[in-house]
Amino acid sequence: MPRTARATLEIRTQVGGALAALEKMSTRRDRDNLKRFGITAEKAYGVSMANVQVLAKRLGRNHELAAALWKTGWYEARLLTSFVDEPDCVTPAQMDRWCRDFDNWGICDTVCFHLFDRTPHAWTKVAQWHDKRAEFVKRAAFALLASLALHEFVATTRGVADQHGGARSRKRLVVTEKAFEQRFAVPVLDVLLAHADSPSYLYI
């Protein structure tokens, strides 16, 4: 069997295995939570984010697998791509294509917070998407902006902690990072979207 055909078959097998695992992980409680938090998805199993991340670690990083998982259209499979795709392999065209596919705030925020913000194209996409009329394209711009601001802050704080050294400084950094995410990144996204007249700001 040619190498290309073998690789394609392996990806299909991995996708099938991932979907089977997601279906097995699904619970009624998690399906109900989708409605509770205003997440609308045509195809969803109902799997907690914790279990999605467990499966992602098992699969490892694989750009081709991420692309195949996205094409399935399943909500949780697309969540998986946030942790499976390789940021350096993500292209601007892929970001635009996936962004147009966003159909709820859950997939938008997860992909932006865990994948798009780690690509070298993130700041460019903030500039390109922030004034778009499509709700989740606009939201993606502000989600990226909030996440990038968090990374900048943490990087600066880590540098200060490293200068002082010691376990106490590292512990303080962890607390600061969590506090910043809770008190700045998400609230900033909330305010920006509210002023952008985006209905999805209600679900942050």
C-alpha positions in Angstrom: 0.0 0.0 0.0 1.4 3.4 -1.0 2.5 5.6 2.0 -0.1 8.3 1.3 -2.9 5.8 1.2 -1.6 4.2 4.4 -1.5 7.5 6.2 -5.0 8.3 5.0 -6.3 5.0 6.3 -4.6 5.6 9.7 -6.2 9.0 10.0 -9.6 7.5 9.2 -9.1 4.9 11.8 -8.1 7.4 14.4 -11.1 9.6 13.7 -13.4 6.6 14.0 -11.8 5.6 17.3 -12.1 9.2 18.6 -15.8 9.4 17.7 -16.4 6.1 19.3 -14.6 7.2 22.5 -16.6 10.5 22.6 -19.9 8.6 22.2 -18.9 6.3 25.0 -18.0 9.3 27.2 -21.2 11.1 26.6 -23.7 11.6 29.4 -27.2 12.9 29.7 -26.0 15.5 32.2 -23.4 16.9 29.7 -26.1 17.0 27.0 -28.4 18.9 29.2 -25.5 21.3 30.0 -25.2 22.2 26.4 -28.7 23.6 26.5 -28.2 25.2 29.9 -25.2 27.2 28.7 -26.7 28.2 25.4 -24.6 26.0 23.2 -26.4 25.0 20.0 -24.8 22.3 17.9 -26.5 20.2 15.2 -24.3 17.2 16.1 -23.2 16.8 19.7 -22.7 13.8 22.0 -22.6 15.6 25.3 -19.1 15.2 26.7 -17.5 17.2 29.4 -14.5 19.4 28.6 -12.4 17.4 31.1 -13.0 14.2 29.2 -12.4 15.9 25.9 -9.0 17.0 27.2 -8.3 13.5 28.4 -8.9 12.1 25.0 -6.8 14.8 23.4 -3.8 13.8 25.5 -4.3 10.2 24.4 -4.4 11.2 20.7 -1.4 13.6 20.8 -0.6 16.5 18.4 -1.4 15.8 14.8 -2.4 18.4 12.2 -3.9 16.0 9.7 -6.0 14.3 12.4 -7.2 17.7 13.6 -8.4 18.6 10.1 -10.2 15.3 9.7 -11.9 15.7 13.1 -13.1 19.1 12.2 -14.6 17.8 9.0 -16.9 15.4 10.9 -18.9 18.3 12.1 -19.3 16.9 15.6 -19.1 19.5 18.4 -16.9 17.5 20.7 -14.7 16.4 17.8 -14.1 20.0 16.9 -13.4 20.8 20.5 -10.7 18.1 20.3 -9.0 20.0 17.5 -8.1 22.8 19.9 -5.8 20.4 21.7 -4.8 18.1 18.9 -3.8 20.5 16.1 -0.3 21.9 15.8 -0.3 25.7 16.1 2.7 26.1 13.9 1.0 24.2 11.1 -2.2 26.2 11.2 -2.5 28.6 8.2 -4.4 31.9 7.9 -6.7 30.2 5.4 -7.5 27.4 7.9 -8.3 30.0 10.6 -10.7 31.8 8.3 -12.4 28.6 7.2 -12.9 27.3 10.7 -14.0 30.7 12.0 -16.8 30.7 9.4 -17.8 27.3 10.7 -18.2 28.6 14.3 -21.9 28.1 15.2 -21.8 28.6 19.0 -19.7 30.4 21.6 -18.3 27.2 23.1 -16.4 26.1 20.0 -15.4 29.7 19.2 -13.9 30.4 22.6 -12.2 27.0 23.0 -10.5 27.1 19.6 -9.4 30.7 20.1 -8.2 30.2 23.7 -6.3 26.9 23.1 -5.3 26.9 19.4 -5.6 30.1 17.4 -4.0 32.3 20.1 -0.8 30.1 19.8 -0.4 30.6 16.0 1.8 33.3 14.5 -1.3 34.7 12.8 -3.3 35.6 15.9 -2.8 39.3 16.0 -3.5 39.6 12.3 -6.8 37.8 12.7 -7.8 40.1 15.5 -7.4 43.0 13.1 -9.2 41.3 10.3 -12.1 39.9 12.2 -13.0 42.6 14.8 -15.3 44.5 12.5 -17.0 41.6 10.7 -20.8 41.4 10.9 -21.0 37.6 11.5 -21.5 37.1 15.2 -19.0 34.4 15.9 -16.3 35.9 13.6 -16.5 39.1 15.6 -16.5 37.1 18.8 -13.4 35.2 17.7 -11.5 38.5 17.3 -12.3 39.6 20.8 -11.7 36.1 22.3 -8.3 36.1 20.6 -7.6 39.6 21.9 -8.4 38.7 25.5 -6.4 35.5 25.3 -3.3 37.2 23.8 -3.5 39.9 26.5 -3.4 37.1 29.1 -0.3 35.5 27.5 1.5 38.9 27.4 0.7 39.5 31.1 1.8 36.0 32.1 5.0 36.2 30.1 5.9 39.5 31.8 5.0 38.3 35.3 7.0 35.1 34.7 10.0 37.2 33.9 9.7 39.2 37.1 9.3 36.0 39.1 12.3 34.4 37.5 14.4 37.4 38.5 13.5 37.0 42.1 13.6 33.2 42.0 12.5 30.7 44.6 9.5 28.5 45.2 7.6 31.4 46.7 7.8 33.5 43.5 6.7 30.6 41.3 3.8 29.9 43.6 2.8 33.6 43.4 3.0 33.4 39.6 0.5 30.6 39.4 -1.9 32.5 41.6 -1.5 35.6 39.6 -2.0 33.8 36.3 -5.3 32.3 37.5 -6.5 35.5 39.0 -5.7 37.4 35.8 -7.6 35.0 33.7 -10.6 35.2 36.0 -10.6 38.9 36.7 -9.3 40.3 33.4 -9.3 38.1 30.3 -12.9 36.9 30.5 -14.4 40.2 31.8 -12.6 42.1 29.0 -14.1 39.7 26.5 -17.5 40.3 28.1 -17.3 44.1 27.9 -15.9 44.1 24.4 -18.6 41.9 23.0 -21.4 43.8 24.9 -20.2 47.0 23.2 -20.0 45.1 19.9 -23.7 44.3 20.1 -23.0 40.6 20.0 -25.8 38.4 21.4 -23.3 35.7 22.4 -21.7 37.9 25.1 -24.5 36.6 27.4 -22.7 33.2 27.4 -19.2 33.9 28.8 
